Amino acid sequence: MHLSAAANLLALAYLSILSKGYAVQVEGGLMVAVRGADRFSADGPVELLGVIAVAETRGENWQATDEEIDDFLSRFG
């Protein structure tokens, strides 16, 4: 499989967010997904799905450690 973040993924990302049980709305120019006490926002549906994925993967301790940041920067910075 090969997917790229492009216009043809906008509706699919939105539908994926809905399938996870989030209500989606636009507030102040940002797309916002809300489910229970969880609230995530981003510029568009692809980015919003990414923010949700970070929360699902990392949980409440989502912040990167200094070591993780350094590793990332040494590889991609």
Secondary structure by P-SEA (a helix, b strand, c coil): ccccccccaaaaaaaaaaaabbbbbbcccbbbbbccccccccccaaaaaaaaaaaaaccccccccaaaaaaaaaacc
